[in-house]
Amino acid sequence: MSGFVQGARPVGGMTGYAMRTTFQVLCLVFVGFVVLLLVGDALYVDGRAVQTVLTAPYVRSALWMSTWTSLVTVAISLAFAVPTGYVLSRCRFPGRSCVDAVVDLPIVFPPLVAGLTLLVFFTQTGVGRWIENAGFRFVFQPKGIVLCQFLIAASYAVRGAKVGFDGVDRRLEHVGLTLGHSEWSVFRRVTLPLARNGIIAGAIMTWARAFGTFGPLLIFVGSFRGRTEVLSTTIFLEQSVGRLDVALVIALLLIGIALVALVGIRLLDQRATTGY
Amino acid sequence: MLFLDHVFYAVGGFQLSDVTLRVVPGEYFVLLGPPGAGKSILMECACGLRRVHAGRIFIDQVNVTGQEPRTRGIGYVPQDYALFPHRTVRGNIEFGLIPQGLRRRESAGRVNAVADVLGIGHLLPRQVGGLSGGERQRVAIARALVVQPKVLLLDEPVSALDESTRRVVCGELRALHDRLRLTTIHISHNQQEAFSVADRAGILFDGNLAQVGTLGDLLRKPCDDQVAQFMCCENILTGYATTQDGEHGGSCIESGNLSVKTRHLCRGDVRFLVRPEDVQVTPAEVLEEVPNAVTRGRLRQIQDYGAYCRVVVEGEPALVAYVSPALLAQHGLRPGSDVWAVIHPDAVQMLPAGQSISKTKSDGQDSVLEMIQRRPCSLEDIVDGLGMHRNEVIKYVEELAANGLLEKRSSGGSLFYSGKHRPEETQR
């Protein structure tokens, strides 16, 4: 069989062998470091702490709050990310570089600054106060959690969508147009399906970031037990009252859920792409 | 029918300048040109994938300049075929039927029919990822044909194929065209490919359509050096022409040691070309009688291309010839051998007046006038006799008619031109 087979290794010299070995060692060190930390956490906790976490109603409430807010955040992020990513990938207009930079800005926001910015906007500015007074209350409300997560995480969805659209060959769209389809039809039937991997990757990153958001939430919505409490704020509250083992169990729970979700989505995506 | 009327389009530092092209219904037209000449851009303009900045585009007499690509009725097969990787072969072919809202059975029937025409019925359930180059090409053509386009546009359809497959596929493309009689435009940078499929061809250089005509015209009557070189004519020579009624009834051209009596009428400094395959190479000792149009030289270089050898005869002037390897072997010719390079007078083609070193517009006009003063000539007679481009002759004829120096006469369904003498010549 001719051609380069996926997974096959070409004949390499000592330089290639040394390079691959070095990279593999560094990869192993990184993964080992993360796993070691988690194992350290797991060894620290005891059965009583686990039982407390599994039975405490406030933990279940925080888990539910984390789950639904992060999923809503992903949905809203995608609603903005797909058009924004398309515009940044396909359209040329004055100030495009500035728009591109602004889209990435929330990624480099210090988390506390994001919370502070939202708080100032909704409490100190006319527009913000008008929105609050019009009945769309965000400050110290569950809706505020979604807003915080959206601000912090939506950029990942935009970036993923843009990368996805960048990877779609324009000639495929051109062919679609000459075959009697409108631009919308070509977008729906050609561009979007082919950009799917990038969009899914962006959505995963958005969800992971939203699920673990903590800093801005503490400032913008506070941490009211049973009302605006998510898993990350529960960890903070538990460790602040000295229950470090309980905080660690919740942290492991959060990490475990995130890990299962990430691996699961990647496997599903791989299956959809390769057919097996 | 596709008609591009004075199309202008600019992008970056490149522009298509005033391109006018008419492809007649049912014709197989090949658009030739080197890479970067703007062939694909021109065709994307025709498809509506680029908005032209000036000019008009007609498809079947309808002005489609402002229309969207989807309503133009052009079946477009891009380079590398651009098959949809997320759809099966059937999904690719039926993609163009979705907007037509056909019933499932009718849609499947049309897909099956076009797949049968192209011999890809067995591929319909397959994913496009595992198809070979030839199969991908057939699927792309089937996808373009299933929507029953008015014009089929093939952008370098065989460039990704190996040489032997390319020949087979070109034969199949021509056979398909003969069967469907669909107006087809085929973009290529390979003149051999064009010869195997085309009715007519055009050559594009740097966004300018240099010449349109039959391949014979492009090969034997190139309008300028660029076209001649693109059509692989390596012998572009300069010489001095004297008008005389000789054996061939035309001018005699002297170029170095070469003296050719041609059928062309011209005078003064001229440029002319001789195709390498029209140069005969004979060993010096074999030629007993020195004929017309011959020059002696020494073989400087022999490049073996398998089917033929390209040899350079170092003489005055130097000539490139394509000869059979058998001939070289038979006479034991090798670099350094003394040879005669013989040119048949009919093989000499004049480059148009605009390209000549000293020929000016008035020289061209004079040549036309001189010719029609001798005897009434049709347009074709003048084009053939002077080796000028047809458009150039038409321009001179119109100018002479405007100056009252030319008479038109119709005879046997053809238009003949005869010349009058200039007033100053009459006075003398």
Contacts between the chains, C-beta under 8 A, distances in Angstrom:
chain1	res1	chain2	res2	distance
A	169	B	82	6.4
A	171	B	78	4.8
A	171	B	79	8.0
A	171	B	80	7.8
A	171	B	82	4.2
A	172	B	82	5.2
A	172	B	84	6.1
A	174	B	44	7.5
A	174	B	47	7.5
A	174	B	49	5.0
A	174	B	69	7.5
A	174	B	76	7.2
A	174	B	78	6.8
A	174	B	82	7.5
A	175	B	76	6.1
A	175	B	78	6.3
A	175	B	82	5.0
A	175	B	84	8.0
A	175	B	143	7.6
A	176	B	95	7.1
A	177	B	48	7.6
A	177	B	49	6.8
A	177	B	68	7.3
A	177	B	69	4.2
A	177	B	70	5.8
A	178	B	47	5.5
A	178	B	48	7.8
A	178	B	49	7.4
A	178	B	69	4.9
A	178	B	70	7.0
A	178	B	72	7.4
A	178	B	74	5.8
A	178	B	75	7.1
A	178	B	76	4.1
A	178	B	144	7.9
A	179	B	70	7.4
A	179	B	95	5.7
A	179	B	96	3.5
A	179	B	99	7.7
A	179	B	143	7.1
A	179	B	144	7.8
A	179	B	147	5.9
A	180	B	70	4.7
A	180	B	96	5.6
A	180	B	98	7.9
A	180	B	99	4.2
A	180	B	100	6.8
A	180	B	147	6.0
A	181	B	70	6.1
A	181	B	95	7.8
A	181	B	96	7.9
A	181	B	98	7.1
A	181	B	99	5.6
A	182	B	68	7.8
A	182	B	70	6.5
A	182	B	99	7.7
A	185	B	98	7.6
A	185	B	99	6.8
A	189	B	95	7.5
A	189	B	98	7.4
A	190	B	84	6.2
A	193	B	86	4.9
A	194	B	84	8.0
A	194	B	85	7.1
A	194	B	86	6.0
